[in-house]
Amino acid sequence: MKDKVVNELERMFRLGIIAPEEEATPWVSAMAAAVKKDGTVRICIDPVHLNKALLRPHHPLKTVEQVIADMPQAKVFSILDAKCGFWQIPLDEESSTTLTTFMTPFGRCKFLWMPYGISTGSEVFQRCMEQLFAGQPCEIVVDDILIWGSSVEEHDKWLKCILDRARAINLQLNPTKCRFRVSEVPYVGHLLADKGVKPDPEKTKAIHQMPVPEDKPALQRFLGMTNYLSKFIYRYSEIMSPLHQLLLQDAEWCWTEQHAAAVNTIKAHLTSPPVLQYFDVHKPVILSADASQHGLGAVCLQDDRPVAFTSRALTETEARYAQIEKGLLGLFFACMKFHVYIYGRPVTVETDHQPLITILRKPLHTASARIQRKLQRYHLNVVYKRGRELYVADALSRAHLPTTENPGAAEAYEVLALDEVLSSRRIEELKQSTPADATCQRLAGTILIGWPDSFKEIQHDIRPFYAMRDELTVDDGLILHAGPALT
């Protein structure tokens, strides 16, 4: 190992990547050597303290969903790899001397080009690459440049454009990692193919080779790997539910056959995952959304083929929402998850909750006004479908991902503040009398569970409330009618 490190340092000197530094510098980092897949070493700095002081540029890296959304009808692919990408970004004198000085067996050295190891490296490199290839027919995620076409002729045309641009800016490529004119190519953990998107076999292979988790940290690593590919696995959360129970705060670690079966099942599913269709901006989009008592589920469809699946569990608070509120929350969740596909275009939303169609056509009411306002940014046409026709979304909501992480959803709901419209004394009176009233109890239960499809199935004493069903909600044991409690 020592000889490899010395040889690599000497090579870096010859290439002008590093240079000796004899002046006093405010920062001196340790050297780190990482062994690459081919057995060679990569010299990095270990800037533990420097990284804490660096100001991040916060340049966003594209997600694979954003990449896929821009490549409908892709049939032929090429991928270019920037050779030692960071070493193609020059540093100014101040950054080189002040920040990148590090210790080597030969004394102190400094980087003349951007070193590996700094926390801002990926974002800086992504920004530079996007600027260099602005307006070019490609997608870039750090040092991988993706080119595609709907035909060989179109692909070759775009590939020539990118190669000409790379030559013009003197970007060096790694020929051993480049792939040209292929029908499928691995990219950011996915396999992009002429028939659609699949998981990268290397990812699934790594999951298959993972040992049985022996403690909570090992289980969290396993779930992290599989969750990245959950969009390909139907009923993912139902399969993984026993495993998530082990991660509860007070849960005792006790591995059983049920947990082993869940691990084996998910590995088996990854051997033949479904192929997701590429998103096409020219085709109609359908969102199929559903909310059960404990979870939300949705699928984005084009030509009746899935583009992506998603699901999540309800929080403890959300689980107490009335069914109409859950349906509205499920619609909001679907729109947020598939925002990259639906924003700025007309979208058909299928739901089995018929009152949801009515509530979206009425003026905003207090209990759900905020989430309705957020939905107004989308061009939604909500249509009714029977639950059995929403088998995908319905199954996803009942087999939700046992995570309640949902950025933005916490602020999406604005519950009526009772003390703003009723006195404390009146509130207490209602809280005491509501549980004792059989009609109120039946009404509250119906609001929470959901109203029957047929008016004939509704119990007679709560039929008078049917016309206002879209405006009723239950909060803290009280029945609210778009504001004041029912008395």
N, C-alpha and C positions, 0 to 999 in steps of 0.2 A: 504493500500500500504506500509506503514511504517513497519508493522509487517512482510510482505512478504520479504522486503529488509533485515531486521535484520535476519530473519531466513535463507535467502540465504547466507548472509555473514558468519553466524555461520557454515553453512554446508560447505562453501568453506574453512574455517579454518580447519574443521575436515578432509576434503579430502586432505589438503596440497596444495590447489591451491594458496592460499595467505598466507602471514605471516606478523606479525607486523614489522614495520621499525622505528627505533628510531634515527638513524644517520641522519645528514644533507645530503640532496640530491639536485643535480642541477635541477631536474625536479620534480614537484608535480602536478598531474592532478586532475581534479574534477572527482567525481564518477557519472556514469550515470546508470539508471536502465531501461531496456527495457522489456515490457510485451510481452510474447510469446503467441502463439495461444491457448495453453492449460491453460492460466491464470497464469502460473508461471513467475518469473522474471529472467532476465539475467543481471548480474552485469558486466558493462563495465567501462573502463576509458574514459574520454572525453578529449583526448589529442590534443586540437585545436592547441596549439603552438608546441607541440612535433612533430606532423605530418609534420609540415613545415620543421623541421630539419632532419627528417629521410631520409636516402638514400634508394630509392626504388631498389629492386633487378631486377625489370623489367623482371620477369619471365612470359612468355606468358601463358594465359589461353586458353585452347582449345575452339574453337567455335563448335556449334552444327553441322555445316557443316563438320568440320573435323572429328567429332565423327561418323557421319552417313557414311562418305566416307569409314570408316574402318569396316563396319558391313553389308556386303551384305548377303542376304538370312537369315537374323535374324528372328526367329520364336518364340523363348522362351526367356524370360528375367528375370533377378533378379536385384535388386538394394539394395545396402548396404549403410547405413548411419553411418558415424563415430560419435560416441556420444561425444558431446561437443568437436568437432575436435581440436580447437585451444588449449584446455587444455591438449592435448596429445603431445604438442611440448614443451619440457623443455627449460628453459632459462638459460644462464650462469649467474654467479654472477654479472658481470658488467651490463648486460642488465637488470636483475631483479631489482637491487638496484638503478642504475643510471637513468633508463628510465621509469619504470612502477610504481613508488611510486604514490599513490593516497590517497585522503582524504576520511574517512568513519566516521560514528557516533562513532566508537571506537578509532579514531585517525588515524595516517598514516599507510598504509599497502602497501605491494609490491606483485606483482605477481611472483610466482615461475614457472609458465607455461605461454605460450603466451596468452595475454589478447585479448578480443574482443574490437574493437574500433580503433586500430592502422591502419594506412593507408596501411602498408606493409603486414598486416596479411594474406590476401587471397593469395598473390603471394608466400609468404614464405611457407604457408601450402601446396599449390599446388606443389611447388618444392619438399618439403619433401615427400609428398605422391607419387609423380612420382618416386622418388629415392627408396622408400621403396617397390614399386610394379613394379619396372623396369623388363621388360621381361615377365610380367604376362598377361594372356588373359583377360584384362579388360580395360575400359576407365574411367578416373577420371576427374571430374570437381569439385574442392575444396573438400567438404566432401561427395560427392556422388560417389559411385563406381558402375559402370554398367557392368554386365556380360550378355552375350547372347550366343545363339547357334542356329544352323539350325535345331536341333532336341532336344528332351528332353535328350537323352543320351549325346550328345555333350555339352549341357548346364550344365548338372549335373557334368560332368567331369571338366569343367572350374570353376564352382562354388566351387567345393571341393578344387581346387588349390588355389583359392583366400581365402577361409576360413582357409585353412592350413597356408597360408602366414600371414593372420591377427593374427592368434594365435601365430605364431612364433615371431612376432614383438610386441605382446601384445597390438594390436589395439582394443580398446573397441568399440562395435557397439551398436546402439540404436535399439532394437528389434521392437519397436512400429513404426519405420519409414522404416524398411527393408521390402522388398517384394520379395517373392521367386516363381520362376517357373510360371510366368504369361504370358499371350499372349499380353499384352500391359502395358506400364509403363510410367509415366510422367518423363520427363528428360529435364532440362534446357529450360523450356517454351514450350516444344513439347511433343507430345504423340507418343512414339515409339511403333508400333504395328506390328503384324505378316504380315499385308497387306501393310504396308508402314508407312509414317510419317504424322501426323496430328497435328493441334494446340492443346496445352494443354487445356482441357475444363475449367480449373480454370482461364486461361488467357482470354478466350472468355467470360466467365461469368463475369469477372471483367469489360470487355469492355461493355457488355450489361448493366451493372449496373451503368456505368458512367453517370452522369447527362448531360443535354445539356450544352455545353460550353457557358459561359456568358461573356468571355473576351478572349483576345489573349493568355495569359498564360494557361488558361484552355483548349483552342483549341490546343495549342502546346502539352499539356500532352496527349490529346486524340489522336492526330496524332502520337505521339511517341509510344503509346500502339499499335495502329493499324499497324503502319509501320513495327513493329517487326514481324508481321504475314503476311506482304504483299506478301511474296513468295507463299502463299496459295490462293491468291485472284486474279482471272482473271480480267483484266481491272481495277486494283486497282486505278491507278492514274487518270483515266478518272472519276471514281466515286468521288474521293477526290478533284478533281480540283477546284470546287467552294470554298471549305474550304481553300485551299492554297491561293486563291486570297485574303482572309481576312488577311493574314499574310504579305502581301506586305508592304514595309516600309511606303508608303504614303496612304495605304488603311484605310478608315474609318470603324469602327466596326458597321456593320448593318446586323443583323441576319435575314434571310428571309426564306421562305418556301423551296427555293432551297437548302439552307444549311442544314435545318432540314431533307430534303429528302436524302441528301448525308449521313448524320449520320445514319439514319434509314436503308438505303440500305446496308451500310458496316456492320452494326450489323446483318442484315438478311443474308448476305453472310457468315458470320462467324458461322451461325448455321449449315451449311452443306458445309464446305470447301472441296476441292479436296484432295485426298490422294496422296502424293508424293512418288515415288518409291525410295527404298534404292539404293544408288550407288553401282555398282558391278564392281570391277576392271577387271574382266574377260570378260565383255561384251563390245561391241563397243559403242563409244560415238558419239553422233551427236549434234552439236551446230546449232541452227537455229537463225540467226542474221538478223536484219533489221534496217534501218535508215530512218526515215521520215524527213520532213522539220524541225520538232521541237523536235524530241526525238529519243532515241535509245531503242531497245528491243531485248531480247534474251531469249532462253529457252534451257536448257540442257536435252537431251533425251536419254533414253536407252529402247530398245524394243518398240519404239514409245510411251513411257510413260514418263511424265515429272519427272525429278529429282529436278529441281528448275526453277523458273521464275525470271527475273530481268528486270528493265527498268529504264531509267532516262531521264531528259530533257537535251536539248542542252544549252550550255551557249550562251549568246548574240553573242559572237565571233564565236562559232562553228556553229551557225545557218546560218552564211554567207559563210560557206564552200561550195565548189562545191559538187554535189551529190556523186561523186566518193570518195571525201575525207570523207564525212559523212559515206559512206559505210565502208571505211577503219577504221574510228574511231569506228563505231559500232562493227566491228569485234574485234578490240583491247579491247573495253569495255567488250564484251562477254568473251574473254579469261581471262581478269583480274578478272572478277567476278567469273568465274568458274575455276580459276587456280588450286584449290585443286583437281579438278576432271580430268583435262586434261594434266597437266604438266608431261612430260616424257612418253607420250603415243600417238599413232596415233589418230587423231581426224578428223572426217568429218564435214565440215562446209557448211551449206546450205545457199545460198544467192539468192535473186532475182535480184541482180545487176551484170549482166554478165561481164561488164568491170573490175570488181574487180578481177575476175579470171585471166584476162590478166595482170593486173598491178602487181600482186604478182609474176608472172613468169618472169617479166622483171627486168633489173638492177635497183637498187634503184635510184629514182629521187629526186631532191633536196627538193621539197616541202613536200614530205611525207617520206623521207628517215629514219628519226628517228623512226617513228612509225613502219615502215617496219622492222627496225633492232630489235625492241622489239618483234615483232611477230616471228622473226626467232628462238626464244627459243622454240617455239611450233612446233609439227609435224602436220601441217594442210594440209588437202586435201579439197580445196574449190570447191564445185560443184554448178551448177546453178539450181534453181527451180523457177517456176513462182510465182509471188507474192501471188496469191490466194492459192497456196499450202503452203505458209508460214503464215497461218492465225494467229498462236499464236504470233510469233515474230512481224509480221506486226501490229497486234492489240496492242501489248505492246509498240511498238515505237510510235504509234499514241496516246496511252493512257499512256504516260510516267509518271514516278514519278516526280512531280514538284520540284526536287532537282537537283542541278548541282554539288553536291559534287562527286568528282571522283578522289581519290588519284592517282597520277601518270599521269593522262591524261593531266594535264596542261603542263607538260614537254614533253609530247609525240609528240607534233606537232612542227615542226620547219619550220616556214614560211620564204620564201626567202626574204633576205634583198636587196631591190632594189638598194639602194645606193652603194652596193658593185659591181654591174655589169653595172649600167647605171649612167650617170651624172644627177645631179639634174635638169638641164635644159631640158634634154631629157625626164625625168620622167614627168615634168610639161607639156611638149608638148603632150605626150601620154595621160595624164589625161584630157587635153582639147579636144583632137581630138576623143578619144574613144566614149564618149557619143553622138557625132554628127554623128557617122558612124552607119548606120542601121544594117549592117552585123555584126559589133562588138557587138552591143546591142543584136541581136538575138543569137549570139554565147555565150555571157556571160550568157544570160538567160537560154539557154539550158544546159550550164555547171552547173549552180546552181540548176536547177530543175531536171536535169537528161536527158540523151539521150534516144530517143525512142528505143524500141526493134527492130523495123524494119527500115532498111535504107531508104525505100520508104517514111516513114513518116517524114524524115528530110527535112527541107526547102533547096532548091537547093543552095542558096548562102553559106551555111555553110557545105555542104557535103564534100568539100575538107579537112575539119578539122576532119572528122570522124575517119580517120586512126590513128590520134594522140590524140583521145578523152581521153584516159587514162592518158595522160601527161599534160592535160590542167587544170588550176585552175584560180580562180578570186581572186585578192587581192587588196583592196583599189581602186576598180573600174577598175583595169587593168587586162588583160588576160595574164597569164603567161604560158610559155611552158617549164616546167621542168627547169626553170632558166630564160632566157631572155624573156622580154615581146614581144608579137607578134606585129609587126609593119606593 
